[in-house]
């Protein structure tokens, strides 16, 4: 299953780290405070009750001090995320063991594939919703404590994820995924309980509903070195801005090569990207 579905389809699996003391609340608070002090950009948290499924990350209101968010986790409506937990040597042991086992099961050499790896820990208050979103990371999400439901959508369903959303996501806006309540029935709800986890492919949309308990999860994830996907969506974003209707990625081999080369050479500076797209505009007209 790991080999067949890796980065293609979500699937559930079992793990054996649910009782690890590293994921107790006191130990996690210590890790969070150390992260906040040394690497504040790698800690995010917010607080809010009745958060809408389709809320954007920047729509959240005021939040309490970090220690209060932990101490009153039962009633603050908090959503706490600690990035790069593997910078702590104790968490690094768990993270590296998980990475090697996922690598073996998937039959891939992750070191050759990945660009940035991340041990990401989520701590959420009872009944808290994790809003609808898509990710650029390949993700193995393991439930440590508490239970919740993840609602998975298929990125191949273009009613759910139009090409324009993916283009905007890869080019300019990580919040580009838009929840469409009328399509909720197309999702697949899956239960996450201590001892199981789910593989989430890159760009598969999802949102989560916590049960009436504190939830703790570990996400073992990484971004791929493969820049082609990002380059193609970025190129299409600018081509569409120029008034064209570009072919979706991986449907026009010749067009894909030209887009990938152009964006690889000149995406970072905006003006260079515009010049590249102007060149592509003529090529796209000839190849579409």
KAJOQUI-V174860 format. One record per pair of residues at least 24 apart in sequence whose C-alpha atoms are under 6 Angstrom apart, sorted by the first residue. I is the first residue (numbers start at 1). J is the second residue. D is the distance in whole Angstrom. If there is no record, write none. Layout:
BEGIN
I J D
I J D
END
This chain:
BEGIN
2 105 6
2 106 5
3 106 4
3 107 6
7 201 4
8 201 6
10 199 5
10 200 5
11 198 6
11 199 5
12 197 6
12 198 4
13 196 6
13 197 5
14 195 6
14 196 4
15 195 5
15 196 6
18 144 4
18 194 6
18 195 6
42 83 5
43 81 6
43 82 5
44 81 5
45 79 5
45 80 4
46 78 6
46 79 6
47 77 5
47 78 4
48 77 5
49 77 5
53 131 5
53 132 6
54 131 6
54 132 6
54 179 5
73 125 5
74 125 6
77 125 5
77 128 6
78 124 6
78 125 5
79 123 6
79 124 5
80 122 6
80 123 5
81 121 6
81 122 5
82 120 6
82 121 5
83 120 5
84 118 5
84 119 5
85 119 5
86 119 6
113 224 6
113 225 6
114 223 6
114 224 4
114 225 5
115 223 5
115 224 5
115 225 5
116 222 5
116 223 5
117 221 6
117 222 4
118 221 5
118 222 6
119 219 6
119 220 5
120 218 6
120 219 5
121 217 6
121 218 5
122 216 6
122 217 5
123 215 6
123 216 5
124 214 6
124 215 5
125 214 5
126 211 6
126 212 4
126 213 4
126 214 5
127 210 5
127 211 5
127 212 5
128 210 5
129 208 6
129 209 5
130 207 6
130 208 5
131 207 5
132 206 5
132 207 4
133 177 6
133 205 6
133 206 6
134 203 5
134 204 6
134 205 5
135 202 6
135 203 5
136 202 5
137 202 5
137 222 5
137 223 5
138 201 5
138 202 5
138 221 5
138 222 5
139 199 6
139 200 5
139 220 6
139 221 4
140 198 6
140 199 5
140 219 6
140 220 5
141 197 5
141 198 5
141 218 6
141 219 4
142 197 4
142 217 6
142 218 5
143 193 6
143 194 5
143 196 6
143 197 6
143 217 5
144 194 5
144 216 5
144 217 5
145 194 5
145 215 5
145 216 5
146 213 6
146 214 6
146 215 4
147 192 6
147 193 5
147 211 6
148 192 5
148 209 6
148 210 4
148 211 5
149 190 6
149 191 5
149 192 6
149 208 6
149 209 5
150 189 6
150 190 5
150 207 6
150 208 4
151 187 6
151 188 5
151 189 4
151 206 5
151 207 5
152 187 5
152 188 5
152 206 5
153 187 5
153 205 5
153 206 6
154 204 6
155 204 5
167 233 5
167 234 6
167 237 5
170 230 6
170 234 6
171 234 5
228 260 6
231 260 5
231 263 6
232 259 6
232 260 6
235 259 6
END
